């Protein structure tokens, strides 16, 4: 059986980042559920497992959405009639996930029943409800294919806006692809930064320079899960735009294989070397 997993990176935007890192796993699995009205969400079947002979281990689990009370009609054959019935905590949908805490990478099963942003928001909420860290401010950004995004914007006639949200240093990586912008971000001492480059004049024929070092490095940093990016522009006279969530990276695991996690280990190693 094959499953496709989208790749994200979680982080802690807090003064107590080291404390959040140390207690993350125990906090996450302490009471991994919460309710919103008649709907509940839970992280279940969590376990740490070591992968083969490698040094890597993952927290693996299931994320589920369930109805706390589900009312339905039950047919009674003997009476040839119906009876109102209630079932508790009926699971409506579920997906698998696993995370690698040293790299903060998280792999989320792709599903039309539970979209990645739903998982992201509820996963963060479960953690923040259970953590002992003051103001943990957890975030999660998805990794995307930088080359595909860059080739797309280069094909436009004009780029009129480039916006980067939640940029943050990848410390201690300092990869050459985004070393300069990391130095600038560290210089400001901010936890997260926003950058926006824009041409305001609607009658202008000017375009942002796709070869700009700042734009290319902000895009590269975002692509590794340290921010996200949006671009607006023109193809001919038609407006166009890109949101990098359309280019999210994924891995395909074959659970019938003897080594289903080998592609994940390869992904983590390439991430560490900046080779993705």
Backbone torsions as a table, in degrees:
resi	resn	phi	psi	omega
1	UNK	NA	129.2	179.6
2	UNK	-105.2	142.0	175.9
3	UNK	-135.7	144.5	178.0
4	UNK	-102.4	134.7	-178.4
5	UNK	-122.4	128.8	174.7
6	UNK	-80.6	150.2	-173.7
7	UNK	-113.2	128.7	176.6
8	UNK	-129.9	174.0	175.8
9	UNK	-135.5	124.9	179.0
10	UNK	-96.3	159.8	-177.4
11	UNK	-155.5	168.4	-179.3
12	UNK	-123.5	118.2	-177.9
13	UNK	-100.3	73.8	-173.5
14	UNK	-149.0	155.9	175.0
15	UNK	-65.6	-23.0	-177.2
16	UNK	-102.2	43.5	-175.1
17	UNK	-60.1	-43.5	-178.8
18	UNK	-63.6	-40.9	178.7
19	UNK	-65.2	-41.4	179.5
20	UNK	-62.6	-40.4	179.0
21	UNK	-62.6	-43.9	-176.2
22	UNK	-68.1	-37.2	-173.7
23	UNK	-98.6	2.3	-171.0
24	UNK	-55.9	-52.7	-174.9
25	UNK	-63.8	-46.3	-179.0
26	UNK	-66.5	-36.9	178.2
27	UNK	-67.3	-42.4	-176.9
28	UNK	-62.9	-36.2	-174.6
29	UNK	-99.0	6.6	-176.9
30	UNK	-65.8	-56.6	177.8
31	UNK	-145.8	75.2	-166.4
32	UNK	-81.9	59.2	178.0
33	UNK	-156.1	153.7	170.4
34	UNK	-156.4	164.7	-174.4
35	UNK	-124.4	145.4	173.7
36	UNK	-131.0	101.5	-175.5
37	UNK	64.2	-123.3	-179.1
38	UNK	-97.0	8.0	-179.4
39	UNK	-111.7	136.3	176.9
40	UNK	-121.7	157.2	177.6
41	UNK	-132.7	142.7	-177.0
42	UNK	-148.7	148.5	167.8
43	UNK	-102.9	117.1	-174.0
44	UNK	-127.1	169.2	177.2
45	UNK	53.4	35.5	-178.0
46	UNK	-77.9	138.9	177.8
47	UNK	-157.2	149.2	174.8
48	UNK	-91.9	129.9	176.8
49	UNK	-134.6	136.4	177.8
50	UNK	-85.2	141.0	-175.3
51	UNK	-100.8	108.0	175.2
52	UNK	52.5	-136.1	-179.4
53	UNK	-91.1	-1.4	-176.9
54	UNK	-74.5	166.7	178.7
55	UNK	-83.0	-6.9	-173.6
56	UNK	-82.8	143.4	172.5
57	UNK	-137.3	154.2	-174.6
58	UNK	-130.4	148.0	165.7
59	UNK	-88.7	119.8	-176.6
60	UNK	-115.7	142.8	-179.8
61	UNK	-167.0	-175.7	179.9
62	UNK	-121.6	133.7	174.3
63	UNK	-105.0	127.8	-175.0
64	UNK	-130.7	147.0	171.6
65	UNK	-110.6	131.0	-177.4
66	UNK	-139.7	155.9	175.1
67	UNK	-91.8	127.5	-177.7
68	UNK	-68.2	-44.6	174.1
69	UNK	-130.1	124.7	178.6
70	UNK	-122.3	118.3	-176.9
71	UNK	-95.7	134.3	179.7
72	UNK	-151.1	165.5	178.0
73	UNK	-100.6	132.5	-179.1
74	UNK	-109.0	131.7	179.7
75	UNK	-83.5	129.4	177.3
76	UNK	-104.7	108.7	-173.3
77	UNK	-64.1	-43.4	-176.4
78	UNK	-63.3	-43.6	-178.3
79	UNK	-86.1	-9.6	-175.6
80	UNK	51.2	49.7	-179.8
81	UNK	-148.3	-172.2	-177.1
82	UNK	-122.2	151.3	179.0
83	UNK	-133.0	134.3	176.3
84	UNK	-69.3	129.3	-179.0
85	UNK	-132.2	160.8	179.9
86	UNK	-130.2	137.0	171.8
87	UNK	-121.3	142.9	-177.5
88	UNK	-98.7	142.0	171.1
89	UNK	51.9	48.3	179.5
90	UNK	-77.6	120.8	-179.5
91	UNK	-71.4	125.7	179.2
92	UNK	-94.7	-36.1	179.0
93	UNK	-160.8	155.1	179.2
94	UNK	-153.7	151.8	176.8
95	UNK	-138.3	161.2	178.7
96	UNK	-96.6	150.9	174.3
97	UNK	-145.9	159.2	169.5
98	UNK	-150.8	150.8	-177.6
99	UNK	-134.6	152.4	179.1
100	UNK	-117.2	101.2	-169.3
101	UNK	-64.8	-38.9	-179.2
102	UNK	-56.3	-36.4	-179.6
103	UNK	-97.7	-8.3	-175.8
104	UNK	63.9	20.4	176.5
105	UNK	-84.2	139.6	177.8
106	UNK	-130.5	137.7	-175.8
107	UNK	-116.4	121.3	-170.7
108	UNK	-119.8	124.3	-179.1
109	UNK	-58.4	130.5	179.1
110	UNK	-76.7	128.4	-176.2
111	UNK	-153.3	142.2	176.0
112	UNK	-78.0	-16.2	-178.8
113	UNK	-81.9	-35.5	176.2
114	UNK	-129.6	103.5	-179.3
115	UNK	-70.7	157.2	-175.0
116	UNK	-61.1	-34.1	-179.7
117	UNK	-72.1	-30.8	173.9
118	UNK	-65.1	-48.1	177.4
119	UNK	-56.2	-48.7	-177.8
120	UNK	-54.6	-51.8	-175.9
121	UNK	-65.2	-42.1	-177.3
122	UNK	-75.4	-36.2	177.7
123	UNK	-60.4	-46.7	179.1
124	UNK	-63.1	-40.7	-178.6
125	UNK	-64.4	-41.9	178.3
126	UNK	-60.7	-45.4	179.7
127	UNK	-62.9	-48.8	-174.1
128	UNK	-68.1	-23.7	176.6
129	UNK	-75.0	-20.7	-173.5
130	UNK	-109.1	-17.7	-173.9
131	UNK	-73.7	150.1	175.9
132	UNK	-91.1	-4.8	-177.7
133	UNK	-75.2	134.3	178.1
134	UNK	-71.0	127.1	179.1
135	UNK	46.3	67.8	-174.5
136	UNK	-67.7	-32.2	177.6
137	UNK	45.4	60.2	178.2
138	UNK	-76.5	144.3	175.5
139	UNK	-133.0	165.4	178.6
140	UNK	-150.3	122.4	176.5
141	UNK	-118.6	148.4	179.8
142	UNK	-93.0	140.7	176.4
143	UNK	-75.8	146.4	179.1
144	UNK	-138.9	166.9	-176.7
145	UNK	-83.1	102.9	-177.4
146	UNK	-59.0	-41.6	-176.3
147	UNK	-64.1	-41.4	179.8
148	UNK	-63.4	-42.6	179.3
149	UNK	-64.9	-45.0	-176.8
150	UNK	-64.8	-42.6	178.6
151	UNK	-63.4	-35.1	179.0
152	UNK	-66.1	-49.1	-177.2
153	UNK	-70.2	-27.2	177.0
154	UNK	-69.4	-23.1	-179.9
155	UNK	-80.6	-11.0	179.6
156	UNK	-74.9	157.1	174.3
157	UNK	-76.9	-35.5	178.7
158	UNK	-146.8	142.6	170.7
159	UNK	-109.5	122.2	-176.6
160	UNK	-109.4	-14.3	176.6
161	UNK	-152.9	136.2	172.4
162	UNK	-130.5	119.8	-175.7
163	UNK	-125.4	129.6	-179.2
164	UNK	-122.0	124.6	-178.4
165	UNK	-113.0	149.8	173.1
166	UNK	56.9	34.9	175.3
167	UNK	-68.3	137.4	178.9
168	UNK	-151.5	150.9	-179.8
169	UNK	-61.1	146.1	-179.7
170	UNK	-91.4	12.8	-176.6
171	UNK	-28.1	126.4	9.8
172	UNK	-103.4	25.4	-171.6
173	UNK	-62.3	-58.1	-176.1
174	UNK	49.9	53.2	179.4
175	UNK	-68.2	141.3	179.7
176	UNK	-56.9	-26.5	-179.4
177	UNK	-64.8	-24.9	-179.5
178	UNK	-142.6	28.9	-176.8
179	UNK	-63.9	-42.3	-175.8
180	UNK	-66.4	-44.2	-178.9
181	UNK	-70.6	-30.5	175.9
182	UNK	-64.1	-40.0	178.3
183	UNK	-60.8	-41.0	179.0
184	UNK	-66.3	-41.9	-180.0
185	UNK	-65.1	-40.8	-180.0
186	UNK	-67.6	-33.1	179.4
187	UNK	-62.3	-35.7	-178.9
188	UNK	-75.6	-20.3	-177.6
189	UNK	63.5	23.3	177.7
190	UNK	-84.6	154.2	175.7
191	UNK	-78.8	-42.0	177.6
192	UNK	-140.7	149.5	-177.3
193	UNK	-135.1	152.8	173.9
194	UNK	-118.3	136.0	175.3
195	UNK	-125.7	135.8	177.1
196	UNK	-139.4	129.5	176.9
197	UNK	-119.0	128.2	-169.5
198	UNK	-148.0	144.0	170.1
199	UNK	-105.6	112.2	-172.3
200	UNK	-80.6	-35.2	-173.8
201	UNK	-67.9	114.0	-178.7
202	UNK	-66.6	-19.6	-179.8
203	UNK	-93.5	-2.3	-178.0
204	UNK	-72.3	148.3	174.4
205	UNK	-104.2	6.6	-179.6
206	UNK	-73.0	158.8	178.2
207	UNK	-135.7	145.9	170.3
208	UNK	-63.1	149.3	-176.8
209	UNK	-86.6	111.8	-179.9
210	UNK	-66.4	-15.1	178.1
211	UNK	-89.9	-1.0	178.9
212	UNK	-55.1	130.9	179.6
213	UNK	-60.1	-40.4	-178.0
214	UNK	-65.0	-44.2	179.4
215	UNK	-66.6	-45.5	-177.9
216	UNK	-64.6	-39.2	-178.3
217	UNK	-75.4	-34.8	175.9
218	UNK	-65.3	-37.7	177.5
219	UNK	-66.0	-43.3	-180.0
220	UNK	-63.6	-43.9	179.5
221	UNK	-62.4	-43.4	178.8
222	UNK	-62.2	-39.4	-175.0
223	UNK	-64.0	-23.1	178.9
224	UNK	-88.2	7.8	177.6
225	UNK	89.0	21.6	177.9
226	UNK	-112.2	37.0	179.9
227	UNK	149.8	-173.4	174.3
228	UNK	-148.0	164.8	-171.2
229	UNK	-141.6	149.9	173.8
230	UNK	-136.9	142.8	178.4
231	UNK	-129.7	141.2	172.7
232	UNK	-121.5	145.2	179.7
233	UNK	-168.6	-162.3	-178.6
234	UNK	-133.3	139.4	165.2
235	UNK	-114.4	106.0	-171.2
236	UNK	65.8	-126.3	179.1
237	UNK	-98.6	0.1	-177.2
238	UNK	-93.9	134.2	177.0
239	UNK	-74.1	150.5	178.3
240	UNK	-148.7	162.8	178.7
241	UNK	-154.5	162.6	177.3
242	UNK	-133.9	132.5	167.8
243	UNK	-115.6	126.8	-170.3
244	UNK	-65.5	-14.1	178.0
245	UNK	-65.3	-14.4	177.0
246	UNK	-76.9	-12.1	-174.7
247	UNK	-117.5	29.1	-175.4
248	UNK	-61.7	136.5	179.0
249	UNK	-75.0	151.2	179.7
250	UNK	-146.8	162.9	173.8
251	UNK	-129.6	148.1	179.1
252	UNK	-110.3	124.5	-179.1
253	UNK	-108.2	134.7	176.2
254	UNK	-104.8	103.4	-175.2
255	UNK	-78.1	-3.4	172.4
256	UNK	-86.5	-11.3	179.6
257	UNK	-78.8	157.1	177.6
258	UNK	-73.3	-22.9	-178.8
259	UNK	-130.0	66.8	-176.6
260	UNK	-63.4	-26.3	-175.6
261	UNK	-90.2	3.2	-178.6
262	UNK	-61.6	-36.0	179.3
263	UNK	-68.5	-31.0	178.7
264	UNK	-72.0	-43.5	177.7
265	UNK	-60.8	-41.0	176.9
266	UNK	-62.1	-40.9	179.1
267	UNK	-62.6	-46.2	-179.3
268	UNK	-62.2	-42.8	-179.8
269	UNK	-64.7	-40.2	177.9
270	UNK	-67.4	-36.7	177.0
271	UNK	-61.6	-43.6	-179.2
272	UNK	-64.1	-33.4	-178.8
273	UNK	-90.5	-4.6	-178.5
274	UNK	70.5	34.6	-175.0
275	UNK	-107.3	9.9	-176.2
276	UNK	-77.0	NA	NA
